[in-house]
Structures are given as C-alpha cells and as structure tokens.
C-alpha cells in the first residue's frame, strides 16, 4: 500500500456526467425505470462543461484539506469523460463539451500536489455486448434486468469476450494516458470474479502502472476496503475508505437539499480517521462544471476545522479500541501523543480508561489551553481513570480535540488476567 493513501485521510469524490443535465440519478435512473433510456441519453446534448474550471476545483480541494480526489471517468451508463478510442460513447464525441475532461483535471490536481484518482465502472449498461452472459449461479427463472443480462437461452460467450476486450482497452487507456495514483473500480457485482477475469486484470494493472492503488472492488485483488454511507462500528483491520455523500445523492440533483451540516461532516470524518480510514466525500458538479455553493461551503468548513486540528489528523494512526474512551481518537506516529475527539459538551469532565501511561500534559488542540487532569484509582498493573476537566469556554463549535502527551509509547490494559 502506498504511504500517501494510508495518511491521505480525506479525498473528494466527484460524480460528474451527463446525468447532471436533468439532475437525475446517475445511470440508475434508467436501469430502474425512472426515466426511459432514450430520455436519459438525450442529456448528451445538454452536457457542455461551459463554466468548468479545473484549477478552481483543485483549489477548493486543497482548502478542504484533501490529499486526493476521484473523478468518474466512466459510470455505469458507459459515457466516458476522455477521448476513448475503444468506442464512440464519450463526452468528446457526443456532447457540446467536445473535449477530454480528464487531462485538465489530472493536471490541475498534480500542480497542487494532490493525488489523482479515477473511477471506472466495470459494467456498462450501454454497451451492446455487455448483457450477453448471465452471472454464475443465476436462477434460470429470474429474467433479471435486460440492461445487465440476457434471457436464458440468449447467452453469447463470444460477445462477452468482445466486451471484456473493450473493458481492457479502456483500462489500458486510463493507465497509459493518465497514470492515476488510484483506480476506483465499481460495478463488480453483476458477474463473478472469474467471469470478469479479476486476477488477470490485477496483473495487467500491476504490470502497466505498479504505483497505482486499487480499491477493493477489484474483487479479491484490491488494496483496501470501501464501505459506503456509514462508518463501520468495527473498522476494517487493514486500509479502508468510507465513501459518503454531502447530501443524499452522488451526482447533482437540485431537489436534494438534505445536506449534512459541517458539524455532522466533522463528526463522520473524526470517526473515520479514528478507525484508521480515509473519508471520500462526494459532491455532484452541475453540467456546466461548477460545484453547487452549498457543497463548496461544506468542504470549506471541513477544511477550516482540519487546518485548526492538523496534528490530530496528519501523520496519525487509528486510535484507541472501543471502551477506553467514549469517542474517536487518533495516535501520533511515535505513539506518544493521544488525541481525543469530543463531539458533545462534557458534564464537568470526560474519562480515559485502561491507559497505563502517565499523562504528562493535556491541552486543547487549536488554542493550546491547558486541561486539568487527574488519575483516580488503579492498583499495580491495573490503571485507574484519567479525568479530564474540559470547560465550556474551551469547546470548539464543531468538535473539540484534547491532546494528551504520554510518558512513553501508548500502553493499554485490556483484560484481567488473574484468577
């Protein structure tokens, strides 16, 4: 795993495509019958990216405190944002935008030191050769969605092989043209790993672009896990990333005004990094390429909080296991500083449990004000409770972080071992 990813902490997820013209759900709106396919694809005529400024995007991501971004190079609808030579369904050939949108995005991010991520859907509900084999083990009585699979007796392994050749050609293009730092695959669920040839695909990526990090949707061969829309109560043991929408939609949907507040976003971010993960926060640009102001404002607010609490975020790892503190925490790289995240107003104090170390100092991160603390109880190897007295005038309106300097590397007491 690349070190930049494990210390990335925050990425920005961009679902940008023709679905932003009418503000409908990306790809799923025709797959689920909410709009006819022809109506959905007619959005090609309205996608112009007229006001798009990739440098403004990159500046916003830096302000948000992000280390990387991931753009939908191709969603399930099959519309590519680059000038793919594997087919003609692209914004270059079929929309008024009439240009490659990936290269300017890549260049803008790299000028600012941000890592480049590209999303690519394995499946393609527009490709004529895609719905030509049924998933392994599919019930023959289940017709399934015609965009995804053929009827029983209408399978064509030869056409499926042709689709896989198209799929590999596009992956080769993305790797060769853009050398992405991250490939974010999706759409793996409609076929088995054997049907997709995931092992061979992993070998291809490793050969052509060995530095590229790959998410877990390269089934069985990815570098990290990708839970969606909810922080796991028990975080994955290895590297992971939570993908979360700012409102309730991945792409631009103007009727969706259910945006999470800055405090809610900071809370999810803290829970994620405290569990050793990254937050991939999704915004949906409009068809003209601008990011809705409600979403940009939330990225800015999150970035302001991160900037004021940087030591608790950067160069830290997952914090305490459950039970030691009622909230998230992170631990410095040298394991001598413990950062406690306080979401709510304490009732006089908060308590740290099961830490054998003596606490040399406690202070509020961002202001540097001291926090009175005392050790209560304990016997021999069994530590007592560390009481931290945090006053109202020390609280951050979004999330307060208390930094504890320990007398050595963190030493935890987890279970009683005497009879």
GUZALO-444982 format. One record per residue (C-alpha): x, y, z. Coordinates in steps of 0.05 Angstrom, whole numbers, plus 5000, padded with zeros to 4 digits. Layout:
XYZ...
//
This chain:
500050005000502650694982504151135043500551725013493951345016494551095088495851815110491052125060485352205109480852595062479152524988473852864946469252424904466452744840460552424804460352854741456952634678451052734632446252564689447553264716443853584657436953364682439253244753437252514753440651934789446951724753445651114709440850804759435151254736434350884670436550204698430950234750425850504700425151204730426551514661426751184592433751024566432951484506430852064551436951934595441751914537438652544507442452904562448552824519446053434480446053874542452653704574457254294558462054394618461655124597463855424664468554874686475055104718479254504740484054974776478255234818476354514835483554364856484054994898477554804934480154104948486554394978482354865021478254275044484453925069484053365018490052954996486752654934480552664890476852134850473052324786468151874750471851734685466151274665459851104704455050524691451850894633458250794593459551534577467051664581469852334602476052234559477252124485476851374488478951004425475450374447468550644428464751274409460651394472464451974503463452704521468752854468464952554410457652614433456753254475457554004467463353964516467053644458473653554495477453094541475653274613480552814647487153124627485653824654483153514719489553094726494053684710490554154759491053654816498353494804500254234801497754274873500853624898494353254902493952524883489652334823484051834828479651574771473151194779471650664727465450224724466849504704459749424679456949834621449449844612450050184544455049714511451649244461456048654483455248744558448648394572450747754538452447264595448747124659452147154727454846494752449546134792443846584768436946264777434446094706427446304727430047004742429847424678433847974711434648684685435648684609440949214614445048734657443848034629440747644572434647194577436046454587438046144521440446804492447446794521453446924477460246784508463547054444460247734453462147734526469447634505468648224459466148644517472048434560476748654504473249334504473749364580481249214580482449714524479350264566483250074628489650074587487850774562486651044632493250754657497350964596494551664587493751884659498051434704492951514760495251454832488651104847483750684806476950664839473050084808465549974815460149534785463448874800457148544830453848334764458947794747463547324786470947474794472346904745467647194692470947874700477847574699479747974760486347614773488647764702486348484708490248574772496448304738495348794680494949394726501049174766504949104701502849754669502450204730505349884792504750514834497150544825492950394886486749984871480449954914477149314938472249264880477548904840474548314877479747934917485548354889484549064915488749444964483349695012476049635033470650125012464550165059459150655037454751165072456050925144462150885189463350145209462450045284468349555279473149865229476449405178483249155202487049385141486850025100479850275085475950865059468851095074465251395014459851885036455352385001454953105025447353065015443652424996445852394923452252214889451252654828447953334820440553314838437854014850431853784890436353444942437553984994438753495051445853705061449753475122451954035168459254195178458753915248455953255221461453215169466953355220463952815264463952295209470952495189473452425261470151745268473351515203480451745216479851495288478550805259484550845213480651015150480051565098473751955083472052005009466952565009462452614948460053244914456053294850458253824799453054134753453054024678456854674669462454424714461054854775460454544845453954754880455555304931452154914987457054354977463154804967461455165032461554505070468254305040471054975062468254895133471154195139477854455114477855025164476854535221482254065195487154645189486054825262486954105285492253855237496653485287490753025305489552865232496152845194501552335210496951965258494151265260487850935287486551085359484050705419479850075415472650125439471750215513477750645530474351305512467251465491469051785425474151735369481651835379488051825339495151675358501452035335506451645292511351585351505451335395507051855449501152335436493952135441488552575411481452525439475652795398469853095439463353185400458853385457459153855516462253475575458453445641464453715680469453215654471052645606474452005626480051595595480450865617485550305612491750715596497750525638501851125617502251735660499452355625504752895625500253435597493453555568491554145524486154355476488654305405487954945365488155405426493555085467489755195532491454705588486454185611486554005684487253255693488052755749488852005757483751665802484250945827488650395800492749835831499349565808498849395734491549595732491050335714485850805743481651315708484451945677479452515690479953095641476253725662474254095599470554765609465255065563469855635542474855115515469954785468470354815392463554925359464654325312469053845351474053945407480553565407484653455470491953265461494952825515502552775520504252085549510551885586512351375532509250965478501850815489501050225536493949945543490749505595485149095563483348495606484148205675488947615676488947385749484146865778
//
